[in-house]
Amino acid sequence: MSTAQAESGRTITTDIPARLDRLPWSRWHWTIVIGLGTVWILDGLEVTTVGNIAPRLSEPGSGLPISSGQVTGLAAALYVAGACIGALFWGRLTDRWGRKKLFMITLAVYLAATALTAFSFHTWWFFLFRFLTGFGIGGEYAAINSAIDELIPAQYRGRVDLMINGSFWLGAVGGALLSIVALNTSIFPADVGWRLTFALGAVLALVILVVRRHVPESPRWLLIHGRDDEAERIVSSIEKKVEAGRDQPLPRPEGEITIRQRRSVTFMEIGRTVFAKYRRRATLGFVLFIGQAFLYNAITFGFGAILTQFFDVPSGNTGYYFAVIAVGNFMGPLLLGKLFDTVGRRVMISSTYLLSGLLLFGTAWLFDRGSLSATTMTACWCAVLFFASAGASSAYLTVSEVFPMETRAMSIAFFYALGTAAGGISGPLLFAKLTETGVVGDTVLAFQIGAGLMCAAGLVAAFLAVNAERRSLEDIAKPLSAVAKSAREGARPATSPGAAEATGTTGP
């Protein structure tokens, strides 16, 4: 798992990033979306299932001596804490060892942890493996977002990234519907049904693990780490597959970049790059993550408790309501995603955050007045989360494309961990206490805090968001390995003439 045998220190000129960005959408790109993006479905399945089974776990006969508040509070916080620590741990290794090694390892960690959760016999066991499940998922965020952005052409990057991150809610739909069946005691005993939901997550992860074996390493990462011959083979193979489905040759790539290859980047370089050179972008990433993390991790974890506490919805029926909300969440990135590539990042990021925050303020006001039922509350949440889901997905898109290649995975990990720790650990703990009181005003306060943070993030994005639409990653943030134009003479070309002829491209 090291690059010790790779050549390093050489200076090369390459058009590989341009060749990847000029590719038209193809069947091959769909294999990347399926192989990498499906993990978000698992994350959605995890979070939603736990939220919906919380009332059942606290009932006598569940097989666990645990309260609903512990499930939506402490267990939820441990899951998020594991994700934060996992993101930082695996994120660093993703930049050092490569995208592919890590998105295979982290998925295996998730698979083992969620399977063992199904065998929980005591609260400490449940808490431990909720933490380890989050530990695996956190690493997925860094490795997957890095790989997606480096493999998807620039003109499609925004919508694809949003759609993949938004697929979390397809998993939420599955988790909600699954909980309906699993919590039906006429089908499964009270101490068995909830265990099967975690077992199913492990089975799905195993299927994804098999599919993911066919996803290649990022050619951009290979270039910088002295493995340009391997990068050339991968890109040539991709070009042949894409061209096979077309009636005309691929367009010529436009642009080259000269880089000095290196094995790794120090923490000091990462910190200096992110927080000194790109401090405005760092501020933007931090604010976006705090806003979306608090809203989702604080409120979504406890939605089932709100329905049962304030609207007398039976614990076995909360999945129906959550399935409707989850559909609204997925439709947001799906329908609005293209606008992030056409209208632009700045307008869309700021507007989705602001609209979701304002709609949440309205929902809090109606809830405080007693004007909502379980059905109308769900409708309000659909409207809020339609925009919030697109905004939240754009936070991951933002931090994965606005920092240099060598720091990409670690940047994603850092902002995810910092923002999620602020909003995702404190949020569930605070929100569980507020909803447990049974006082409407306490829940309203939680809604207002989430809404305020979303609106504040939207205002910051209006001023600081980067116009990254349809631009190459190297143009948005020059790699740390990039060599100045004056030093390019004599650089070894990374693409051989024979390989160029084989793919029908000769470079600029």
C-alpha positions as CSV (number, residue, x, y, z in Angstrom):
1,M,0.0,0.0,0.0
2,S,2.8,2.4,-0.6
3,T,4.3,4.2,-3.6
4,A,7.8,3.5,-2.5
5,Q,8.7,1.8,-5.7
6,A,7.2,4.5,-7.9
7,E,9.5,6.9,-9.6
8,S,9.3,10.4,-8.1
9,G,10.9,13.7,-8.5
10,R,10.6,13.7,-12.3
11,T,9.0,16.6,-14.2
12,I,6.5,15.6,-16.8
13,T,4.1,17.4,-19.1
14,T,0.8,15.7,-19.6
15,D,-2.6,16.3,-21.2
16,I,-4.3,13.5,-19.2
17,P,-6.6,15.8,-17.2
18,A,-7.7,17.6,-20.4
19,R,-8.4,14.2,-22.0
20,L,-10.6,13.2,-19.1
21,D,-12.5,16.5,-19.1
22,R,-13.3,16.5,-22.8
23,L,-14.9,13.1,-22.8
24,P,-18.7,13.0,-23.6
25,W,-21.0,11.3,-21.2
26,S,-21.0,7.5,-21.8
27,R,-21.9,4.1,-20.4
28,W,-18.5,4.0,-18.7
29,H,-19.3,7.0,-16.6
30,W,-22.5,5.4,-15.5
31,T,-20.4,2.4,-14.2
32,I,-18.4,5.0,-12.1
33,V,-21.6,6.5,-10.7
34,I,-23.0,3.0,-9.8
35,G,-19.8,1.7,-8.4
36,L,-18.9,4.7,-6.3
37,G,-22.2,6.5,-5.6
38,T,-24.2,3.6,-4.2
39,V,-22.4,3.9,-0.8
40,W,-24.5,7.0,-0.1
41,I,-27.5,4.8,-0.4
42,L,-26.1,2.7,2.4
43,D,-25.5,5.7,4.6
44,G,-29.1,6.8,4.1
45,L,-30.3,3.3,4.9
46,E,-28.2,3.4,8.1
47,V,-29.3,6.8,9.4
48,T,-33.0,6.4,8.5
49,T,-33.3,2.8,9.9
50,V,-31.8,3.8,13.2
51,G,-34.1,6.9,13.5
52,N,-37.2,4.8,12.7
53,I,-36.4,1.8,14.9
54,A,-35.6,4.0,17.9
55,P,-39.1,3.7,19.4
56,R,-39.1,-0.1,19.0
57,L,-35.6,-0.5,20.5
58,S,-36.8,1.2,23.6
59,E,-39.9,-1.1,24.0
60,P,-39.8,-4.2,26.2
61,G,-38.8,-7.3,24.4
62,S,-36.5,-5.6,21.9
63,G,-33.5,-7.4,23.3
64,L,-31.7,-4.2,24.2
65,P,-31.9,-2.3,27.5
66,I,-31.9,1.1,25.7
67,S,-34.1,4.2,25.6
68,S,-35.3,6.0,22.4
69,G,-33.3,9.1,23.5
70,Q,-30.1,7.0,23.7
71,V,-30.7,5.8,20.2
72,T,-31.4,9.2,18.6
73,G,-29.0,11.0,21.0
74,L,-25.9,9.1,22.2
75,A,-25.9,6.4,19.5
76,A,-26.4,9.0,16.8
77,A,-23.7,11.1,18.2
78,L,-21.3,8.2,18.3
79,Y,-22.1,7.3,14.7
80,V,-21.3,10.9,13.7
81,A,-18.2,11.0,15.9
82,G,-17.0,7.8,14.2
83,A,-17.6,9.3,10.8
84,C,-15.6,12.4,11.7
85,I,-12.6,10.5,13.0
86,G,-12.8,8.0,10.2
87,A,-12.9,10.9,7.6
88,L,-9.7,12.3,9.0
89,F,-7.9,9.0,9.4
90,W,-8.9,7.5,6.0
91,G,-8.7,10.9,4.3
92,R,-5.0,11.2,4.9
93,L,-4.4,7.7,3.7
94,T,-6.5,8.4,0.6
95,D,-4.1,11.2,-0.5
96,R,-1.1,8.9,0.2
97,W,-2.2,5.5,-0.9
98,G,-4.7,6.3,-3.6
99,R,-8.4,6.5,-4.1
100,K,-9.1,2.9,-5.0
101,K,-7.3,1.2,-2.2
102,L,-9.2,3.3,0.3
103,F,-12.7,3.1,-1.1
104,M,-12.3,-0.7,-1.0
105,I,-11.0,-0.7,2.6
106,T,-13.5,1.7,4.0
107,L,-16.4,-0.1,2.5
108,A,-15.1,-3.4,4.0
109,V,-14.9,-1.7,7.5
110,Y,-18.5,-0.5,7.1
111,L,-19.7,-4.0,6.0
112,A,-18.1,-5.7,9.1
113,A,-19.3,-3.1,11.6
114,T,-23.0,-2.9,10.4
115,A,-23.1,-6.7,10.3
116,L,-21.9,-6.9,13.9
117,T,-24.5,-4.3,15.0
118,A,-27.2,-6.8,14.1
119,F,-25.8,-9.1,16.8
120,S,-26.1,-6.4,19.6
121,F,-26.9,-8.0,22.9
122,H,-26.1,-5.0,25.2
123,T,-26.1,-1.2,24.8
124,W,-22.2,-1.0,24.9
125,W,-22.0,-3.4,21.9
126,F,-24.6,-1.4,20.0
127,F,-22.8,1.9,20.8
128,L,-19.4,0.5,19.8
129,F,-20.4,-0.8,16.4
130,R,-22.5,2.3,15.6
131,F,-19.2,4.2,16.1
132,L,-17.3,1.8,13.9
133,T,-20.0,1.9,11.2
134,G,-19.6,5.7,11.2
135,F,-15.8,5.2,11.1
136,G,-16.1,3.3,7.8
137,I,-18.6,5.7,6.3
138,G,-16.5,8.7,7.1
139,G,-13.6,7.3,5.1
140,E,-16.0,6.7,2.2
141,Y,-16.9,10.4,2.0
142,A,-13.2,11.4,1.5
143,A,-12.2,8.6,-0.9
144,I,-15.4,8.6,-3.0
145,N,-15.8,12.3,-3.5
146,S,-12.1,12.6,-4.5
147,A,-12.4,9.8,-7.1
148,I,-15.7,11.0,-8.5
149,D,-14.5,14.6,-9.1
150,E,-11.3,13.3,-10.7
151,L,-13.0,10.9,-13.1
152,I,-16.1,12.8,-14.1
153,P,-15.7,15.4,-17.0
154,A,-15.8,19.1,-15.9
155,Q,-19.0,19.9,-17.7
156,Y,-21.0,17.2,-15.8
157,R,-19.1,17.3,-12.4
158,G,-21.6,19.5,-10.5
159,R,-24.8,17.6,-11.4
160,V,-23.2,14.2,-11.0
161,D,-21.7,15.0,-7.6
162,L,-25.0,16.4,-6.4
163,M,-26.9,13.4,-7.7
164,I,-24.5,10.9,-6.1
165,N,-24.5,12.7,-2.7
166,G,-28.3,13.1,-3.0
167,S,-28.7,9.3,-3.5
168,F,-28.3,9.2,0.3
169,W,-32.1,9.7,0.2
170,L,-32.7,6.7,-1.9
171,G,-31.3,4.7,0.9
172,A,-33.5,6.7,3.3
173,V,-36.5,5.6,1.3
174,G,-35.4,2.0,1.5
175,G,-34.6,2.4,5.2
176,A,-38.0,3.9,5.9
177,L,-39.9,1.2,4.0
178,L,-37.7,-1.5,5.4
179,S,-38.4,-0.4,9.0
180,I,-42.2,-0.7,8.3
181,V,-41.7,-4.4,7.5
182,A,-39.0,-5.0,10.1
183,L,-41.1,-3.5,12.9
184,N,-44.2,-5.4,12.0
185,T,-44.4,-7.9,14.9
186,S,-46.8,-10.1,13.0
187,I,-43.9,-10.8,10.6
188,F,-40.9,-10.7,12.8
189,P,-40.5,-10.9,16.6
190,A,-39.7,-7.6,18.3
191,D,-36.1,-8.6,19.0
192,V,-35.4,-9.9,15.4
193,G,-36.9,-7.4,12.9
194,W,-34.6,-4.5,13.7
195,R,-31.5,-6.8,13.5
196,L,-32.4,-7.8,10.0
197,T,-32.3,-4.1,8.9
198,F,-28.6,-4.0,9.8
199,A,-28.0,-7.4,8.2
200,L,-29.4,-6.2,4.9
201,G,-27.1,-3.2,5.0
202,A,-24.1,-5.6,5.2
203,V,-25.5,-7.7,2.2
204,L,-25.8,-4.6,0.1
205,A,-22.3,-3.5,1.0
206,L,-21.0,-6.8,-0.1
207,V,-22.7,-6.4,-3.5
208,I,-21.2,-2.9,-3.9
209,L,-17.8,-4.2,-3.0
210,V,-17.9,-6.6,-5.9
211,V,-19.0,-4.0,-8.3
212,R,-16.4,-1.5,-7.1
213,R,-13.5,-3.7,-8.0
214,H,-13.9,-2.6,-11.6
215,V,-13.5,1.1,-10.9
216,P,-10.0,2.3,-11.8
217,E,-7.6,4.4,-9.8
218,S,-7.7,8.1,-10.4
219,P,-5.3,8.9,-13.3
220,R,-4.7,12.3,-11.8
221,W,-3.5,10.8,-8.5
222,L,-1.3,8.3,-10.4
223,L,0.3,11.1,-12.4
224,I,1.5,13.0,-9.3
225,H,2.7,9.9,-7.6
226,G,5.1,8.9,-10.4
227,R,2.9,6.3,-12.0
228,D,2.2,8.1,-15.3
229,D,2.5,4.9,-17.4
230,E,-0.3,3.4,-15.5
231,A,-2.3,6.6,-15.8
232,E,-1.8,6.5,-19.5
233,R,-3.0,2.9,-19.8
234,I,-6.2,3.7,-17.8
235,V,-7.0,6.8,-19.7
236,S,-6.4,5.1,-23.1
237,S,-8.7,2.3,-22.0
238,I,-11.4,4.7,-21.0
239,E,-11.1,6.6,-24.3
240,K,-11.5,3.4,-26.3
241,K,-14.6,2.4,-24.3
242,V,-16.2,5.8,-24.8
243,E,-15.3,6.0,-28.5
244,A,-16.7,2.6,-29.1
245,G,-20.1,3.9,-28.4
246,R,-19.8,6.9,-30.7
247,D,-20.1,7.4,-34.5
248,Q,-17.4,10.1,-34.5
249,P,-13.9,10.5,-33.0
250,L,-13.4,12.1,-29.7
251,P,-12.8,15.9,-29.6
252,R,-9.2,17.0,-29.2
253,P,-8.1,17.7,-25.6
254,E,-7.3,21.3,-24.9
255,G,-4.4,22.1,-22.6
256,E,-1.4,20.5,-20.9
257,I,0.0,20.7,-17.4
258,T,3.6,20.3,-16.2
259,I,4.1,18.7,-12.8
260,R,7.0,17.5,-10.7
261,Q,6.0,14.1,-9.3
262,R,6.1,13.5,-5.6
263,R,5.1,10.8,-3.1
264,S,3.3,12.7,-0.4
265,V,2.4,16.1,1.0
266,T,3.1,17.0,4.6
267,F,0.5,18.2,7.1
268,M,2.2,21.5,7.2
269,E,1.8,21.9,3.5
270,I,-1.8,21.0,3.7
271,G,-2.5,23.4,6.5
272,R,-0.6,26.3,4.8
273,T,-2.4,25.6,1.5
274,V,-5.9,25.3,2.9
275,F,-5.8,27.9,5.7
276,A,-3.4,30.5,4.3
277,K,-3.5,30.4,0.5
278,Y,-7.2,29.5,0.3
279,R,-8.6,30.9,3.6
280,R,-11.7,32.4,2.0
281,R,-12.5,29.0,0.5
282,A,-11.8,27.4,3.9
283,T,-14.3,29.7,5.5
284,L,-16.8,28.9,2.9
285,G,-16.4,25.1,3.4
286,F,-16.6,25.3,7.1
287,V,-19.8,27.4,7.1
288,L,-21.5,25.2,4.5
289,F,-20.8,22.1,6.4
290,I,-21.9,23.4,9.8
291,G,-25.2,24.6,8.4
292,Q,-26.2,21.4,6.6
293,A,-24.7,19.1,9.3
294,F,-26.8,20.6,12.1
295,L,-30.0,20.6,10.1
296,Y,-29.7,17.0,9.0
297,N,-27.9,15.2,11.8
298,A,-29.9,17.0,14.5
299,I,-33.4,17.0,13.1
300,T,-33.4,14.0,10.7
301,F,-32.2,11.7,13.4
302,G,-35.2,12.6,15.6
303,F,-38.0,12.9,13.1
304,G,-39.5,9.6,14.2
305,A,-39.6,10.8,17.8
306,I,-41.3,14.0,16.7
307,L,-44.1,12.0,14.9
308,T,-44.7,9.8,17.9
309,Q,-44.3,12.5,20.6
310,F,-46.4,15.3,19.1
311,F,-48.7,13.6,16.6
312,D,-49.3,10.2,18.2
313,V,-48.1,8.3,15.1
314,P,-47.5,4.6,16.0
315,S,-43.8,3.7,16.0
316,G,-44.4,1.1,13.3
317,N,-45.9,3.7,10.9
318,T,-43.2,6.5,11.0
319,G,-41.5,4.9,8.0
320,Y,-44.3,5.9,5.7
321,Y,-43.8,9.6,6.5
322,F,-40.1,9.4,6.3
323,A,-40.3,7.7,2.9
324,V,-42.2,10.7,1.6
325,I,-39.6,13.1,3.0
326,A,-36.8,11.1,1.6
327,V,-38.2,11.2,-1.9
328,G,-38.4,15.0,-1.7
329,N,-34.8,15.1,-0.6
330,F,-33.6,13.0,-3.5
331,M,-35.6,15.0,-6.0
332,G,-33.8,18.2,-5.0
333,P,-30.3,17.3,-6.2
334,L,-31.8,15.3,-9.1
335,L,-33.9,18.2,-10.5
336,L,-31.7,21.1,-9.5
337,G,-28.3,19.5,-10.1
338,K,-28.0,20.6,-13.8
339,L,-28.4,24.3,-12.7
340,F,-25.2,24.1,-10.7
341,D,-23.4,23.5,-14.0
342,T,-25.4,26.0,-16.0
343,V,-26.6,28.8,-13.8
344,G,-23.5,28.5,-11.7
345,R,-22.2,27.5,-8.2
346,R,-22.5,30.9,-6.5
347,V,-26.2,31.5,-7.3
348,M,-27.3,27.9,-6.7
349,I,-25.4,27.3,-3.5
350,S,-26.5,30.5,-1.9
351,S,-30.1,30.2,-3.0
352,T,-30.7,26.6,-1.9
353,Y,-29.3,27.3,1.5
354,L,-31.3,30.5,1.9
355,L,-34.6,29.0,0.6
356,S,-34.3,26.0,2.9
357,G,-33.6,28.1,5.9
358,L,-36.5,30.5,5.3
359,L,-38.9,27.6,4.7
360,L,-37.7,25.9,7.9
361,F,-38.4,29.2,9.8
362,G,-41.9,29.0,8.3
363,T,-42.4,25.4,9.4
364,A,-41.3,26.3,12.9
365,W,-43.8,29.1,13.1
366,L,-46.7,26.8,11.9
367,F,-45.6,24.1,14.3
368,D,-45.5,26.5,17.2
369,R,-49.1,27.7,16.4
370,G,-50.4,24.1,16.4
371,S,-51.4,24.4,12.7
372,L,-49.7,21.2,11.6
373,S,-50.7,17.6,11.5
374,A,-48.4,14.7,10.8
375,T,-49.3,14.9,7.1
376,T,-48.8,18.7,6.7
377,M,-45.7,18.6,8.8
378,T,-44.3,16.0,6.4
379,A,-45.3,18.2,3.4
380,C,-43.5,21.2,5.0
381,W,-40.4,19.1,5.5
382,C,-40.5,17.9,1.9
383,A,-40.4,21.6,0.8
384,V,-37.6,22.4,3.2
385,L,-35.4,19.5,2.3
386,F,-36.0,19.7,-1.5
387,F,-33.7,22.7,-1.4
388,A,-31.6,21.8,1.7
389,S,-30.6,18.5,0.1
390,A,-29.2,20.2,-3.0
391,G,-27.4,22.7,-0.8
392,A,-26.0,20.0,1.5
393,S,-24.7,18.0,-1.5
394,S,-23.1,21.2,-2.9
395,A,-21.1,21.5,0.3
396,Y,-19.3,18.2,-0.5
397,L,-18.9,19.3,-4.1
398,T,-17.4,22.6,-3.0
399,V,-14.7,21.3,-0.8
400,S,-13.8,18.5,-3.2
401,E,-13.1,20.9,-6.2
402,V,-11.8,24.1,-4.8
403,F,-8.5,22.9,-3.2
404,P,-5.4,21.4,-4.9
405,M,-5.3,17.8,-6.1
406,E,-2.7,16.7,-3.4
407,T,-4.9,17.9,-0.6
408,R,-8.3,17.0,-2.0
409,A,-9.2,13.9,0.2
410,M,-7.8,15.5,3.3
411,S,-9.7,18.7,2.7
412,I,-12.9,16.9,2.3
413,A,-12.2,14.9,5.4
414,F,-11.3,18.0,7.4
415,F,-14.3,20.1,6.6
416,Y,-16.7,17.1,6.9
417,A,-15.2,16.2,10.3
418,L,-15.1,19.8,11.6
419,G,-18.5,20.9,10.3
420,T,-20.2,17.6,11.2
421,A,-18.6,17.5,14.7
422,A,-20.0,21.0,15.4
423,G,-23.4,20.3,14.0
424,G,-23.7,16.6,14.0
425,I,-22.5,15.6,17.4
426,S,-23.9,18.5,19.5
427,G,-27.0,18.5,17.3
428,P,-28.4,15.0,18.0
429,L,-27.5,15.4,21.8
430,L,-29.3,18.7,22.0
431,F,-32.2,17.8,19.8
432,A,-32.9,14.5,21.7
433,K,-33.2,16.5,24.9
434,L,-35.4,19.1,23.4
435,T,-37.8,16.6,21.8
436,E,-37.9,14.4,24.9
437,T,-39.4,17.2,27.0
438,G,-42.6,17.1,25.0
439,V,-42.7,20.9,25.0
440,V,-43.5,22.4,21.6
441,G,-41.4,25.5,22.2
442,D,-38.2,23.4,22.7
443,T,-38.6,21.6,19.4
444,V,-39.4,25.0,17.7
445,L,-36.1,26.3,19.1
446,A,-34.2,23.4,17.5
447,F,-35.9,24.2,14.2
448,Q,-35.0,27.8,14.4
449,I,-31.3,27.1,15.2
450,G,-31.1,24.9,12.1
451,A,-32.8,27.5,10.0
452,G,-30.6,30.3,11.2
453,L,-27.4,28.4,10.4
454,M,-28.7,27.5,6.9
455,C,-29.5,31.1,6.2
456,A,-26.2,32.3,7.5
457,A,-24.4,29.8,5.3
458,G,-26.4,31.0,2.3
459,L,-25.3,34.6,2.8
460,V,-21.6,33.6,3.2
461,A,-21.9,31.6,-0.1
462,A,-23.3,34.6,-1.9
463,F,-20.0,36.4,-1.3
464,L,-17.4,33.6,-1.1
465,A,-18.6,30.8,-3.4
466,V,-16.2,29.9,-6.3
467,N,-17.4,30.0,-9.9
468,A,-16.2,26.4,-10.6
469,E,-18.8,25.4,-13.1
470,R,-17.5,23.6,-16.2
471,R,-13.9,24.4,-15.2
472,S,-11.1,21.8,-14.9
473,L,-10.0,20.9,-11.4
474,E,-6.5,22.1,-12.3
475,D,-7.9,25.5,-13.4
476,I,-9.9,26.0,-10.2
477,A,-6.9,25.2,-7.9
478,K,-3.5,24.6,-9.4
479,P,-1.9,21.4,-8.1
480,L,1.0,21.9,-5.6
481,S,3.1,19.8,-8.0
482,A,2.5,22.1,-10.9
483,V,5.6,23.6,-12.4
484,A,5.8,27.2,-13.5
485,K,5.8,27.8,-17.3
486,S,9.5,28.9,-17.3
487,A,10.5,25.5,-15.9
488,R,8.7,23.4,-18.5
489,E,11.4,23.1,-21.1
490,G,12.9,19.7,-21.0
491,A,10.0,18.2,-19.2
492,R,9.3,14.6,-20.2
493,P,6.0,14.1,-22.0
494,A,3.7,11.7,-20.2
495,T,1.8,10.6,-23.2
496,S,3.6,8.6,-25.9
497,P,2.9,9.3,-29.6
498,G,1.9,5.7,-30.1
499,A,-0.7,5.8,-27.4
500,A,-2.1,9.1,-28.7
501,E,-2.5,7.6,-32.2
502,A,-4.2,4.5,-30.8
503,T,-6.9,6.7,-29.2
504,G,-7.3,9.1,-32.0
505,T,-5.9,12.1,-30.0
506,T,-2.7,13.8,-30.3
507,G,-3.0,16.5,-27.7
508,P,-2.9,20.3,-28.2
